[in-house]
Amino acid sequence: MVFNKEALQNFIVKLDQEITEKSSLYLIGGASAILAYNAKSGTQDIDLWDSTKDLQQASQRVAKKFPHLKIHFGPAYVHIKSENMLKRFVQLKTLKLSKIKLMVPDPEDLFLLKAQRSDEKDLADLVSLKTTVKIKENTLLKRFKEDVLPLNYANDNVLITNFLLAIEKVFGEDVCEKHQKNLES
């Protein structure tokens, strides 16, 4: 099932009503693109930076009470999440929430998080994101080199290939070639 902005907002409002203590909710992935940057595509889940037991239990109660809002909700399996990214999250204040502080990555960090996997859906989300918000391609390259690559414990080639694929899909071949040369130097 694919959920739109209205369903995501309803879920978060219900989640706010169900949790027992104040909490910060760090959204990443498609849900943050939809809620913060009005990306047009829907999402099948709500990916989180991390989660607490209280949030997980509250999401289960929401799904039980409101079956139409049974949205997969939990930590995302993103390869690299840097502390610098976490520091750049911004609070989203579009919903009236009493216990949840809703946090989202800035557009460049959201791009980097989705570009790590660069599957078809991630690439479509990034193309959609670029139609709704300005993404600074030079900032992407700088952060990729300083925040993402140094934390990679696997083969850099896969990560670089996925990054360049996302850059080409969103910004075109010329920008991709420029980034590739910079990464090779």
SVG drawing of the C-alpha trace seen along z (x, -y; Angstrom):
<svg xmlns="http://www.w3.org/2000/svg" viewBox="-10 -26 54 30">
<polyline fill="none" stroke="black" stroke-width="0.4" points="0.0,0.0 1.3,-3.5 0.5,-6.3 0.2,-10.0 0.8,-13.2 -2.6,-13.2 -2.2,-9.6 1.3,-10.3 0.1,-13.4 -2.9,-11.5 -0.6,-8.8 1.8,-11.2 -1.0,-13.1 -2.4,-9.8 1.1,-8.7 1.4,-12.0 -1.8,-11.2 -0.6,-7.6 2.9,-8.2 3.4,-8.4 6.3,-10.8 7.8,-13.6 10.0,-12.4 11.9,-13.6 11.0,-11.8 13.7,-11.9 12.2,-11.1 14.3,-10.1 13.4,-8.7 10.2,-9.2 8.1,-10.3 10.3,-13.3 10.4,-14.2 6.6,-14.2 6.0,-15.9 8.7,-18.5 9.4,-19.1 6.0,-18.3 7.4,-15.5 4.6,-14.1 5.3,-10.4 3.8,-8.3 5.6,-6.0 5.1,-2.5 6.7,-3.2 8.0,-5.8 11.8,-5.4 13.4,-6.7 16.9,-7.6 16.3,-5.6 13.4,-4.8 12.4,-4.4 10.4,-1.6 7.6,-4.1 7.4,-5.2 7.3,-1.6 4.6,-0.7 2.6,-3.8 2.7,-3.0 1.4,0.5 -1.5,-1.0 -2.3,-3.4 -2.3,-0.5 -4.6,1.5 -7.1,-1.4 -6.8,-2.7 -6.2,0.2 -6.1,-2.2 -3.0,-3.8 -1.1,-0.5 2.2,-2.0 5.5,-0.2 7.3,-2.4 10.9,-2.0 14.6,-2.6 15.8,-2.6 18.5,-0.4 20.7,-3.2 24.3,-2.3 25.8,-5.6 24.2,-8.1 26.7,-10.7 26.5,-12.7 27.0,-15.8 23.7,-14.9 21.9,-14.5 23.0,-17.9 21.6,-19.5 18.0,-18.1 15.4,-20.8 12.1,-20.8 9.0,-20.5 6.2,-22.6 3.4,-22.1 1.4,-19.7 -0.1,-20.5 1.8,-18.0 2.0,-18.2 4.5,-15.4 6.4,-14.8 9.1,-17.1 9.1,-16.2 12.6,-16.4 13.6,-16.1 17.0,-16.2 17.8,-19.2 17.3,-18.5 21.0,-17.7 21.2,-15.2 18.0,-13.6 19.5,-13.2 22.6,-11.6 20.6,-9.2 18.5,-8.1 21.4,-8.0 23.3,-5.4 20.9,-2.7 19.8,-4.4 17.2,-1.9 14.4,-2.8 12.1,-4.2 14.9,-6.2 15.9,-7.8 12.2,-8.6 11.9,-10.2 15.0,-12.3 13.8,-13.5 10.5,-14.4 12.3,-16.2 14.3,-18.3 11.0,-19.6 9.9,-20.9 13.0,-22.2 16.4,-23.6 19.2,-21.0 22.7,-22.4 24.8,-20.0 28.1,-21.4 27.0,-20.8 26.1,-17.2 29.6,-16.6 31.2,-18.3 29.1,-16.3 29.5,-13.1 33.3,-13.4 33.4,-14.7 30.4,-13.0 29.6,-9.8 32.8,-8.4 34.9,-8.5 32.3,-6.4 32.1,-3.8 33.4,-0.5 32.8,1.4 34.0,1.0 33.8,-2.7 33.1,-1.8 29.5,-0.8 28.8,-3.9 30.4,-6.2 28.6,-4.4 25.2,-4.9 26.0,-8.5 27.0,-9.3 23.9,-7.4 21.7,-9.6 23.5,-12.8 23.2,-11.9 19.5,-11.1 18.7,-14.3 21.2,-16.8 22.3,-15.3 25.5,-13.9 27.6,-17.1 27.2,-17.5 27.8,-13.7 31.1,-13.9 32.2,-16.9 31.5,-15.1 33.2,-11.9 36.4,-13.8 36.4,-15.5 36.0,-12.2 38.9,-10.7 41.3,-13.5"/>
</svg>
